[in-house]
């Protein structure tokens, strides 16, 4: 028995996706951060726990890949990422991150809103709630 699989998204799916991505107020720093997170989720199929530990060094622009150093089972993997997601990540890095980074931030791409002294990364629970609340 051969199953037919619909790989392409329908027009309705794309309208819903556009509506989800448009929720972010990209005139504000938090909106740029939120949009970069959502674009990264959508284009790379990264898990919340993996996104919270992505560093600036994990972005391979030449091959358009996101290097996920600690994937499921603590195994590294590579995930393709869209040009659109790269554009939002660049905005995040250039416009928002410099104002939020501190000496403890290290090279993490997405920093948490509240930065306790021992952890400046974005908590996985925040990325999950962000995806659910959109």
C-alpha positions in Angstrom: 0.0 0.0 0.0 1.4 3.4 -1.0 0.4 6.4 1.0 0.1 9.8 -0.7 1.8 12.6 1.3 1.0 16.2 0.8 4.4 17.8 1.2 3.5 21.3 0.0 1.6 23.7 2.3 -1.9 24.8 1.1 -2.7 28.4 0.5 -4.7 28.4 3.7 -1.7 27.1 5.7 0.5 29.9 4.3 -2.1 32.5 5.2 -2.1 31.1 8.8 1.7 31.1 8.9 1.8 34.7 7.7 -0.7 35.7 10.4 1.4 33.9 13.0 4.6 35.6 11.9 3.0 39.0 11.7 2.0 39.0 15.4 5.4 40.3 16.3 5.7 44.1 16.5 9.0 44.4 14.7 9.3 48.1 15.5 10.2 47.1 19.0 13.3 45.1 20.1 11.3 42.3 21.7 9.3 42.0 18.5 12.5 41.6 16.4 13.7 38.9 18.9 10.3 37.2 18.8 10.2 37.2 15.0 13.8 35.9 14.7 12.8 33.0 17.1 9.7 32.2 15.2 11.4 32.3 11.8 14.2 30.1 13.1 11.6 27.6 14.5 9.8 27.5 11.2 12.7 27.3 8.8 14.9 24.9 10.7 12.5 22.7 12.7 14.8 23.2 15.8 13.6 22.0 19.2 13.0 24.6 22.0 15.7 23.1 24.1 18.1 23.3 21.2 17.2 26.9 20.3 18.0 28.0 23.8 21.6 27.0 23.5 22.4 28.2 19.9 25.4 30.4 19.8 26.6 32.9 17.3 29.2 30.4 16.2 26.5 27.8 15.3 25.5 29.7 12.2 27.1 28.5 9.0 26.1 31.2 6.5 28.1 29.8 3.6 26.1 26.5 3.6 22.9 28.1 5.0 22.9 25.7 8.0 22.3 26.0 11.7 24.7 23.7 13.6 22.9 22.2 16.6 25.6 21.1 19.0 23.4 19.4 21.5 20.5 17.7 19.8 18.4 14.9 20.9 20.5 12.3 22.6 23.2 14.9 22.9 24.2 14.3 19.3 25.1 17.2 17.0 23.1 17.8 13.9 22.8 20.3 11.1 19.6 21.9 10.0 19.0 24.0 6.9 17.8 27.5 7.6 16.0 30.0 5.3 17.4 33.3 4.0 14.4 35.0 5.7 15.4 33.5 9.0 19.0 34.7 8.5 17.7 38.2 7.8 15.8 38.3 11.1 18.7 36.7 13.0 20.9 39.4 11.5 18.5 42.1 12.7 18.5 40.5 16.1 22.3 40.4 16.3 22.8 43.9 14.9 19.9 45.9 16.4 18.8 44.2 19.6 21.5 41.9 21.0 24.2 44.6 21.7 21.8 46.5 24.1 20.9 43.3 26.0 24.3 41.4 26.1 26.3 41.4 29.2 29.7 39.9 30.1 28.0 36.7 31.2 26.0 36.4 27.9 28.8 34.7 26.1 28.0 34.0 22.5 24.4 32.9 22.9 22.2 34.0 20.0 19.0 34.4 22.0 19.3 35.9 25.5 16.7 35.6 28.2 14.6 38.6 29.2 15.6 38.2 32.8 19.3 37.5 33.2 20.1 35.8 36.4 23.8 36.0 37.4 24.4 32.4 36.4 22.5 32.0 33.2 21.9 34.5 30.3 20.5 32.0 27.8 16.9 31.9 26.7 15.1 29.3 28.8 13.6 26.4 26.7 10.2 26.9 28.5 10.1 30.5 27.2 10.6 29.3 23.6 7.8 26.7 24.0 5.4 29.3 25.4 6.3 31.7 22.7 5.4 29.2 20.0 2.2 28.2 21.8 1.0 31.7 22.4 1.3 32.9 18.9 
